[in-house]
Amino acid sequence: MAIFSGVWSMPHQSQQPSLTHLDSGGAAHMVDVTDKAVTQRVALAEGYIRMSDKTLAAVESGNVPKGDVLSTARIAGIMAAKQTANLIPLCHPLPLKTVEIQLEPDYGRPGYRIRAMVKTTGQTGVEMEALTAVSVAALTLYDMAKALQKSMQIEDIRLLSKTGGKSGDYTNSP
């Protein structure tokens, strides 16, 4: 990797975009989105929390000492998406139009698959909001069930897709 005029670039990869959060001197800054078109933005992210069959059964049956694990994790994910700009430096505060959180049992893993879908209409995307929602929902699920199992693992948090904006649509291939 080489640095040219304070911007990171990859040799022999002309398709690689420069890092937009660095100014010409290499200092971090918030990207100016003033001239970007207002478009509908949608992002879908997912992650997993792996747990024992016994812990999964307890969560599914609602038999966890701290209470309703899944409702609490869902609300935490929604709240986290709304607070992303306060958590991740240089993120723009966005007027989110909707945040949906799904927590689905995965008996094969075993554990839960957590998905977040975030929508807005604006000048910048909601990928970080979707990823933050999944992360905090998973952390909340862990917190609510840790009395049953401290060895749970949060895994594979990733962006599945995004639509809108100058860079167009993106779908993460498995």
Contacts in CASP RR format, 6 or more apart in sequence:
PFRMAT RR
TARGET T0000
AUTHOR 0000-0000-0000
METHOD contacts of the structure
MODEL  1
MAIFSGVWSMPHQSQQPSLTHLDSGGAAHMVDVTDKAVTQRVALAEGYIR
MSDKTLAAVESGNVPKGDVLSTARIAGIMAAKQTANLIPLCHPLPLKTVE
IQLEPDYGRPGYRIRAMVKTTGQTGVEMEALTAVSVAALTLYDMAKALQK
SMQIEDIRLLSKTGGKSGDYTNSP
1 8 0 8 1.000
1 9 0 8 1.000
1 10 0 8 1.000
1 11 0 8 1.000
2 8 0 8 1.000
2 9 0 8 1.000
2 11 0 8 1.000
3 9 0 8 1.000
5 24 0 8 1.000
5 25 0 8 1.000
6 22 0 8 1.000
6 23 0 8 1.000
6 24 0 8 1.000
6 25 0 8 1.000
6 26 0 8 1.000
7 18 0 8 1.000
7 19 0 8 1.000
7 22 0 8 1.000
7 24 0 8 1.000
7 26 0 8 1.000
8 18 0 8 1.000
8 19 0 8 1.000
8 22 0 8 1.000
9 16 0 8 1.000
9 18 0 8 1.000
10 16 0 8 1.000
20 31 0 8 1.000
21 28 0 8 1.000
21 29 0 8 1.000
21 30 0 8 1.000
21 31 0 8 1.000
21 90 0 8 1.000
22 28 0 8 1.000
22 29 0 8 1.000
23 29 0 8 1.000
28 89 0 8 1.000
28 90 0 8 1.000
29 90 0 8 1.000
30 90 0 8 1.000
30 92 0 8 1.000
31 90 0 8 1.000
31 92 0 8 1.000
31 124 0 8 1.000
33 92 0 8 1.000
33 123 0 8 1.000
33 124 0 8 1.000
34 123 0 8 1.000
36 123 0 8 1.000
36 124 0 8 1.000
36 165 0 8 1.000
36 166 0 8 1.000
37 123 0 8 1.000
37 165 0 8 1.000
37 166 0 8 1.000
38 121 0 8 1.000
38 122 0 8 1.000
38 123 0 8 1.000
39 121 0 8 1.000
39 122 0 8 1.000
39 164 0 8 1.000
39 165 0 8 1.000
40 119 0 8 1.000
40 120 0 8 1.000
40 121 0 8 1.000
40 122 0 8 1.000
40 163 0 8 1.000
40 164 0 8 1.000
41 119 0 8 1.000
41 120 0 8 1.000
41 121 0 8 1.000
41 122 0 8 1.000
41 124 0 8 1.000
41 125 0 8 1.000
41 126 0 8 1.000
41 162 0 8 1.000
41 163 0 8 1.000
41 164 0 8 1.000
41 165 0 8 1.000
42 117 0 8 1.000
42 118 0 8 1.000
42 119 0 8 1.000
42 126 0 8 1.000
42 161 0 8 1.000
42 162 0 8 1.000
42 163 0 8 1.000
42 164 0 8 1.000
43 117 0 8 1.000
43 118 0 8 1.000
43 125 0 8 1.000
43 126 0 8 1.000
43 127 0 8 1.000
43 129 0 8 1.000
43 130 0 8 1.000
43 131 0 8 1.000
43 159 0 8 1.000
43 161 0 8 1.000
43 162 0 8 1.000
43 163 0 8 1.000
44 115 0 8 1.000
44 116 0 8 1.000
44 117 0 8 1.000
44 130 0 8 1.000
44 159 0 8 1.000
44 160 0 8 1.000
44 161 0 8 1.000
44 162 0 8 1.000
45 115 0 8 1.000
45 116 0 8 1.000
45 127 0 8 1.000
45 130 0 8 1.000
45 131 0 8 1.000
45 133 0 8 1.000
45 134 0 8 1.000
45 157 0 8 1.000
45 158 0 8 1.000
45 159 0 8 1.000
45 160 0 8 1.000
46 113 0 8 1.000
46 114 0 8 1.000
46 115 0 8 1.000
46 116 0 8 1.000
46 134 0 8 1.000
46 156 0 8 1.000
46 157 0 8 1.000
46 158 0 8 1.000
46 160 0 8 1.000
47 113 0 8 1.000
47 114 0 8 1.000
47 115 0 8 1.000
47 134 0 8 1.000
47 138 0 8 1.000
47 154 0 8 1.000
47 155 0 8 1.000
47 156 0 8 1.000
47 157 0 8 1.000
47 158 0 8 1.000
48 106 0 8 1.000
48 109 0 8 1.000
48 111 0 8 1.000
48 112 0 8 1.000
48 113 0 8 1.000
48 114 0 8 1.000
48 138 0 8 1.000
48 154 0 8 1.000
48 155 0 8 1.000
48 156 0 8 1.000
49 111 0 8 1.000
49 112 0 8 1.000
49 114 0 8 1.000
49 138 0 8 1.000
49 141 0 8 1.000
49 142 0 8 1.000
49 152 0 8 1.000
49 153 0 8 1.000
49 154 0 8 1.000
49 155 0 8 1.000
50 109 0 8 1.000
50 110 0 8 1.000
50 111 0 8 1.000
50 152 0 8 1.000
50 153 0 8 1.000
50 155 0 8 1.000
51 59 0 8 1.000
51 110 0 8 1.000
51 111 0 8 1.000
51 112 0 8 1.000
51 145 0 8 1.000
51 149 0 8 1.000
51 152 0 8 1.000
52 110 0 8 1.000
52 149 0 8 1.000
52 151 0 8 1.000
53 107 0 8 1.000
53 110 0 8 1.000
54 148 0 8 1.000
54 149 0 8 1.000
55 111 0 8 1.000
55 145 0 8 1.000
55 148 0 8 1.000
55 149 0 8 1.000
55 152 0 8 1.000
56 105 0 8 1.000
56 107 0 8 1.000
56 110 0 8 1.000
56 111 0 8 1.000
56 112 0 8 1.000
58 64 0 8 1.000
58 145 0 8 1.000
58 148 0 8 1.000
59 69 0 8 1.000
59 70 0 8 1.000
59 105 0 8 1.000
59 112 0 8 1.000
59 141 0 8 1.000
59 145 0 8 1.000
60 105 0 8 1.000
62 68 0 8 1.000
62 69 0 8 1.000
64 144 0 8 1.000
64 145 0 8 1.000
64 147 0 8 1.000
64 148 0 8 1.000
65 147 0 8 1.000
65 148 0 8 1.000
66 72 0 8 1.000
66 143 0 8 1.000
66 144 0 8 1.000
66 145 0 8 1.000
66 147 0 8 1.000
67 144 0 8 1.000
69 141 0 8 1.000
69 144 0 8 1.000
69 145 0 8 1.000
70 103 0 8 1.000
70 141 0 8 1.000
72 140 0 8 1.000
72 144 0 8 1.000
73 101 0 8 1.000
73 103 0 8 1.000
73 114 0 8 1.000
73 137 0 8 1.000
73 138 0 8 1.000
73 140 0 8 1.000
73 141 0 8 1.000
73 144 0 8 1.000
74 101 0 8 1.000
74 103 0 8 1.000
74 137 0 8 1.000
76 136 0 8 1.000
76 137 0 8 1.000
76 139 0 8 1.000
76 140 0 8 1.000
77 99 0 8 1.000
77 101 0 8 1.000
77 116 0 8 1.000
77 132 0 8 1.000
77 133 0 8 1.000
77 134 0 8 1.000
77 136 0 8 1.000
77 137 0 8 1.000
77 140 0 8 1.000
78 99 0 8 1.000
78 101 0 8 1.000
78 133 0 8 1.000
79 136 0 8 1.000
80 87 0 8 1.000
80 132 0 8 1.000
80 133 0 8 1.000
80 135 0 8 1.000
80 136 0 8 1.000
80 137 0 8 1.000
81 96 0 8 1.000
81 99 0 8 1.000
81 116 0 8 1.000
81 118 0 8 1.000
81 126 0 8 1.000
81 129 0 8 1.000
81 130 0 8 1.000
81 132 0 8 1.000
81 133 0 8 1.000
82 96 0 8 1.000
82 99 0 8 1.000
82 129 0 8 1.000
83 132 0 8 1.000
84 91 0 8 1.000
84 94 0 8 1.000
84 128 0 8 1.000
84 129 0 8 1.000
84 132 0 8 1.000
85 91 0 8 1.000
85 92 0 8 1.000
85 93 0 8 1.000
85 94 0 8 1.000
86 93 0 8 1.000
87 132 0 8 1.000
88 128 0 8 1.000
88 132 0 8 1.000
91 128 0 8 1.000
92 123 0 8 1.000
92 124 0 8 1.000
94 120 0 8 1.000
94 122 0 8 1.000
94 124 0 8 1.000
94 125 0 8 1.000
94 126 0 8 1.000
94 129 0 8 1.000
95 120 0 8 1.000
95 122 0 8 1.000
96 118 0 8 1.000
96 119 0 8 1.000
96 120 0 8 1.000
96 126 0 8 1.000
96 129 0 8 1.000
97 119 0 8 1.000
97 120 0 8 1.000
97 121 0 8 1.000
98 117 0 8 1.000
98 118 0 8 1.000
98 119 0 8 1.000
99 116 0 8 1.000
99 117 0 8 1.000
99 118 0 8 1.000
99 119 0 8 1.000
99 129 0 8 1.000
99 133 0 8 1.000
100 116 0 8 1.000
100 117 0 8 1.000
100 118 0 8 1.000
101 114 0 8 1.000
101 115 0 8 1.000
101 116 0 8 1.000
101 133 0 8 1.000
101 137 0 8 1.000
102 113 0 8 1.000
102 114 0 8 1.000
102 115 0 8 1.000
102 116 0 8 1.000
103 112 0 8 1.000
103 113 0 8 1.000
103 114 0 8 1.000
103 137 0 8 1.000
103 141 0 8 1.000
104 112 0 8 1.000
104 113 0 8 1.000
104 115 0 8 1.000
105 111 0 8 1.000
105 112 0 8 1.000
106 112 0 8 1.000
106 113 0 8 1.000
112 141 0 8 1.000
114 134 0 8 1.000
114 137 0 8 1.000
114 138 0 8 1.000
114 141 0 8 1.000
115 134 0 8 1.000
115 160 0 8 1.000
116 129 0 8 1.000
116 130 0 8 1.000
116 131 0 8 1.000
116 133 0 8 1.000
116 134 0 8 1.000
116 137 0 8 1.000
117 130 0 8 1.000
118 126 0 8 1.000
118 129 0 8 1.000
118 130 0 8 1.000
118 133 0 8 1.000
119 126 0 8 1.000
120 126 0 8 1.000
125 162 0 8 1.000
125 164 0 8 1.000
125 165 0 8 1.000
126 162 0 8 1.000
127 159 0 8 1.000
127 162 0 8 1.000
130 159 0 8 1.000
131 157 0 8 1.000
131 158 0 8 1.000
131 159 0 8 1.000
134 157 0 8 1.000
135 154 0 8 1.000
135 157 0 8 1.000
138 154 0 8 1.000
138 157 0 8 1.000
139 154 0 8 1.000
142 152 0 8 1.000
142 154 0 8 1.000
145 152 0 8 1.000
146 152 0 8 1.000
158 172 0 8 1.000
159 170 0 8 1.000
159 172 0 8 1.000
160 171 0 8 1.000
160 172 0 8 1.000
161 169 0 8 1.000
161 170 0 8 1.000
161 171 0 8 1.000
161 172 0 8 1.000
162 169 0 8 1.000
162 170 0 8 1.000
163 169 0 8 1.000
163 170 0 8 1.000
END
